[in-house]
Amino acid sequence: MDALAEAAIAGASPTALEDEDVPTLYTAAHLRAEDVGMFDGTDDEDVRRSLRIGNVPMPSLAPDEVLVAVMASSINYNTVWSATFKPLPTFNFLKRYGRQNADAKRHDQPYHVVGSDAAGVVVRTGAGVRRWSIGDHVVVSCIQVDDHEPATHADSMLGAEQRAWGYETNFGGLAHYAVVKASQLLAKPGHLTWEESASTMLTAATSYRMLISDKGARIKLGDVVLIWGATGGLGAFAVQLVRQAGGIPIGVVSTEAKERALRALGCDVVINREEAGLTGDSRPEQTIEQGKRLGRLIRKEVGEDPHVAFDYVGKATFGISVFVVRRGGTVVTCGSSTGYQHQYDNRYLWMNSKRILGSHAANLNEQAECSRLFDLGKLSPVLSTVYPLAEAGEAARLVQRNQHMGKVGVLCLAPKEGMGITDQTLRDKIGEAQINPFRVA
C-alpha cells in the first residue's frame, strides 16, 4: 500500500496528507476492452471472469474534481451490467464521452474502473474546488453533471450530459482511489462506518426520488405502496421511506429468509411471490391472472388497492404493476433487472387514468435531503455482507444471482469493518440493531 493511502487510513492531518505523493498506479476493480465479447455463446455470464483486480494508471485531476482515498464501496446492479457488457459495453460510453474535450478524453481508456458508490477521504482537490478540502470525510453521489448546461439548474437529472459515475464514466468507486467532481460530494454521516456509508447513496437516493421527491410519486400519509424486490438495495430503502412517510409498505420477496428479514425491517405486509403464484410469466393473459391474485391478497391485508407500485424489476413484474394499482394510481420505475422490454395491457392504464413515471437516480439536492435522513436516524443502512476489494468479483456475482439481501459492501482501503465512526454518541442513541437491521436479523 502506498504512503498516501496509509496516511488516509491513519487519519493523518490535511498537511500530512498533502505532503505525501500521489501514486502513479492504484489498485482497482476494472474491466478490459479486450474482454468485450467473452460471453458470446455462453449461458452463464459469470462476472467473476470479467472483473479484474489490479493496478491501473492514476489519472490527472480536472479543476472541478477531487481525488478520494476510497475506504469502502458497494455493489450496484450497474456493475453487473458493466461486467456482462450488456446491454452495451460501457467502453462505448467512455469513447463517446472522451470526444467532448481534453478532460473527458482521460475517460476513454482500454480499461474501465467501475463502481458507483464510495466513502472515503479527500486527499487532493482541483484548482476550482471551493467547498471541499483535503482531509474531509465524504460520500460520493453516483451522478456527474455539467453545471454549464441550463437544464442542470432546474433538475440535473434532465441534463443531457448527466452520467452515472463508474458506469458511464471511468475512475469509479471499486478501487483504492476515485476521481470525482466536487459537485458529487456529500459529508459522510459521522455515526456510520465506512462500509455502511458507502452502501447507501445510490440506492437510497434513487428510492427517495421515486417516492418522496416532487419529481417522483410524492407519496403521502396513508398511501399503500407495493414494493417489488423489497429486500434488495432499492426495495429495502423504499420500505423505510414509505414507513417514515406514514404510508403502508407491501413488500414482495422470494424466500422465507427474505420474509423474516423484511418483517425485521418493519414492513407492514409481506408477500412471498412463490406462494402467491407470481411466476414472472410476462405474457399478457398470465399477467392479468397474476395481477388478480396479487390484488386479492393485498385487499385481504389492507382492504384496498395500492396507490403506487415501486418497480425496478421490469419485464417480470411491470404488467402486474400496471394492472394492480388503483384508479388514478402510479407505477414508478427506475430499472429493469429482468429485462427492458415490458408488456402490459394498456386498457387498464388509460381507462383507469393511471400513470407510468420514469425515474433515474437523484439530483444532488435530493441526495442531500436523503443523506439528512440518515443523520437524523430516520433511515438505516441495509448492509448484509462485506467483501474485500480482492473479492469484488465474488461480491458482484452474489448480486448477479440475486442471492443477497440489501446491499453488498466492499472494503477498499479500510483494513477491517467498523472503522470511520466519528459520532459514537449518535450511533449509541440510534442503536446497533436499528443501524444494521439485516445484519442482526
C-alpha positions, -999 to 999 in steps of 0.1 A, spaced: 0 0 0 13 35 -8 22 61 18 -7 84 9 -32 56 14 -16 47 47 -18 83 59 -55 85 49 -63 53 68 -44 65 99 -64 98 99 -35 120 92 -39 158 92 -46 177 59 -10 189 59 4 154 63 -19 141 35 -7 169 12 30 161 20 26 125 6 30 119 -31 0 107 -52 9 72 -65 13 67 -103 -7 34 -101 -35 23 -79 -55 -9 -73 -89 -11 -88 -117 -35 -99 -118 -29 -136 -129 -43 -170 -107 -46 -201 -118 -37 -236 -101 -68 -249 -127 -89 -229 -157 -75 -247 -174 -105 -263 -160 -130 -239 -196 -142 -230 -208 -146 -266 -223 -180 -270 -222 -188 -233 -252 -195 -210 -236 -181 -178 -222 -146 -180 -202 -150 -148 -189 -116 -138 -161 -131 -118 -144 -138 -152 -146 -102 -164 -140 -82 -133 -102 -79 -128 -85 -67 -97 -51 -50 -104 -32 -18 -109 -43 10 -133 -27 44 -141 -36 73 -118 -54 100 -139 -48 137 -135 -74 160 -119 -95 185 -137 -100 219 -119 -135 209 -106 -125 174 -94 -112 158 -62 -92 127 -56 -108 105 -29 -89 78 -10 -118 52 -10 -122 34 22 -153 14 11 -176 9 -18 -206 -13 -26 -221 -34 -55 -249 -19 -75 -266 -37 -104 -250 -14 -129 -217 -31 -121 -233 -64 -131 -244 -48 -164 -209 -34 -169 -192 -67 -162 -215 -86 -186 -211 -59 -213 -249 -57 -215 -270 -41 -229 -239 -23 -244 -202 -25 -235 -195 5 -213 -165 13 -234 -189 27 -259 -200 53 -232 -163 61 -224 -155 66 -261 -184 89 -267 -176 109 -235 -140 112 -245 -148 131 -277 -160 161 -257 -128 178 -245 -93 171 -231 -106 164 -196 -132 140 -209 -106 122 -231 -90 108 -199 -120 85 -195 -115 68 -229 -92 40 -219 -88 3 -227 -97 -3 -190 -128 8 -171 -127 12 -133 -163 6 -122 -184 12 -91 -210 39 -84 -208 42 -46 -179 53 -23 -170 67 11 -136 80 19 -112 108 25 -104 137 2 -67 137 -5 -64 162 -34 -86 190 -48 -86 206 -82 -78 243 -86 -115 252 -89 -128 233 -59 -142 256 -31 -165 237 -7 -142 207 0 -108 204 15 -81 177 19 -90 155 49 -128 158 46 -147 126 51 -172 122 23 -197 100 5 -199 102 -33 -231 108 -53 -234 85 -83 -242 112 -108 -219 135 -126 -234 166 -143 -224 195 -164 -231 226 -144 -227 248 -176 -258 232 -190 -290 252 -183 -312 221 -176 -289 211 -148 -300 241 -128 -337 231 -129 -331 194 -123 -297 179 -130 -313 145 -139 -328 162 -170 -294 174 -183 -282 158 -215 -247 155 -200 -256 138 -167 -238 105 -164 -237 76 -139 -203 78 -124 -184 45 -125 -208 32 -152 -209 59 -179 -176 74 -167 -143 60 -157 -124 60 -124 -153 47 -102 -155 37 -66 -144 0 -65 -108 10 -61 -82 24 -37 -88 59 -52 -116 76 -72 -117 107 -93 -150 126 -88 -164 160 -95 -167 182 -64 -204 185 -71 -208 148 -63 -197 151 -27 -217 150 5 -205 149 41 -202 113 54 -226 107 83 -204 106 114 -223 78 131 -218 53 103 -188 32 94 -171 35 61 -188 4 47 -222 14 59 -218 49 44 -206 35 11 -237 13 8 -264 40 9 -264 68 -16 -271 53 -50 -300 31 -39 -314 52 -10 -314 84 -30 -329 67 -61 -357 54 -39 -361 88 -23 -366 105 -57 -390 78 -69 -412 80 -38 -407 113 -19 -394 140 -43 -417 163 -62 -401 146 -93 -415 112 -82 -447 97 -69 -449 121 -39 -464 96 -16 -484 109 14 -497 97 48 -517 65 44 -507 56 8 -505 19 1 -472 12 -18 -464 -21 -35 -427 -27 -34 -412 -54 -57 -379 -69 -45 -384 -54 -11 -352 -68 4 -330 -56 -24 -310 -23 -20 -337 -2 -36 -366 -21 -21 -353 -21 15 -349 17 14 -383 21 -2 -398 2 27 -382 25 52 -392 57 32 -428 46 30 -429 39 67 -413 72 76 -438 90 53 -467 73 71 -476 50 43 -483 13 42 -455 -7 25 -464 -41 9 -432 -60 2 -428 -88 -23 -399 -112 -17 -389 -147 -30 -378 -167 1 -388 -173 37 -354 -159 48 -362 -127 30 -397 -127 45 -381 -128 80 -356 -100 72 -384 -78 57 -405 -82 88 -375 -72 109 -373 -41 88 -408 -33 98 -427 -39 66 -465 -39 73 -474 -66 47 -451 -93 33 -460 -114 3 -439 -144 -8 -441 -143 -46 -437 -181 -49 -466 -188 -25 -487 -162 -43 -481 -178 -77 -462 -148 -91 -442 -167 -116 -427 -139 -137 -445 -151 -168 -450 -118 -186 -474 -130 -213 -505 -107 -213 -530 -133 -202 -507 -146 -174 -500 -111 -163 -538 -104 -157 -542 -137 -138 -512 -129 -116 -525 -94 -111 -559 -106 -99 -543 -130 -74 -520 -103 -61 -548 -78 -59 -569 -102 -38 -540 -107 -14 -534 -70 -10 -571 -62 -4 -573 -91 21 -544 -75 41 -552 -38 38 -587 -35 24 -578 -15 -7 -556 -14 -39 -522 2 -39 -518 39 -47 -482 32 -60 -462 3 -74 -424 7 -69 -409 -14 -98 -373 -18 -107 -377 -55 -117 -391 -47 -151 -402 -74 -176 -413 -100 -150 -434 -76 -129 -443 -44 -149 -475 -57 -164 -487 -68 -130 -478 -34 -116 -499 -15 -142 -529 -39 -135 -528 -39 -98 -526 -2 -88 -559 16 -81 -577 40 -104 -555 71 -107 -526 51 -93 -489 54 -103 -463 29 -114 -428 44 -108 -399 26 -124 -361 32 -123 -348 0 -139 -354 -34 -154 -333 -61 -138 -353 -89 -155 -355 -73 -190 -362 -39 -206 -390 -50 -230 -422 -46 -209 -456 -58 -219 -488 -45 -203 -525 -42 -212 -530 -6 -220 -567 -7 -213 -560 -9 -176 -538 22 -179 -559 46 -199 -594 36 -188 -584 39 -151 -564 71 -155 -532 55 -142 -498 68 -149 -463 54 -155 -434 75 -141 -398 71 -152 -372 80 -126 -334 79 -127 -310 82 -98 -314 116 -79 -301 151 -82 -277 165 -56 -303 183 -35 -324 151 -34 -293 132 -23 -286 157 4 -321 155 17 -318 117 17 -284 119 35 -300 141 61 -325 113 69 -295 91 78 -281 118 100 -315 120 118 -317 82 123 -348 81 101 -331 58 75 -307 29 83 -282 12 60 -293 -22 48 -258 -38 45 -260 -76 47 -224 -87 39 -190 -72 32 -162 -84 9 -126 -72 5 -117 -54 -28 -98 -85 -39 -131 -104 -40 -152 -78 -57 -160 -103 -84 -175 -126 -58 -195 -97 -44 -208 -88 -78 -216 -125 -85 -238 -126 -54 -258 -96 -67 -259 -110 -102 -275 -142 -89 -299 -124 -65 -285 -143 -36 -281 -112 -14 -303 -91 7 -300 -53 10 -266 -41 0 -233 -59 -5 -203 -38 7 -167 -38 -4 -138 -28 17 -113 -9 -4 -86 8 17 -102 2 51 -84 -28 65 -114 -40 85 -150 -33 92 -162 -9 118 -139 20 110 -147 56 103 -171 64 131 -167 100 144 -200 103 162 -203 74 186 -229 92 207 -254 94 179 -247 57 170 -254 47 206 -286 67 206 -299 51 174 -288 16 184 -269 -11 166 -300 -31 158 -316 -1 142 -285 8 122 -279 -28 109 -313 -45 106 -302 -71 81 -270 -80 99 -287 -86 133 -319 -101 120 
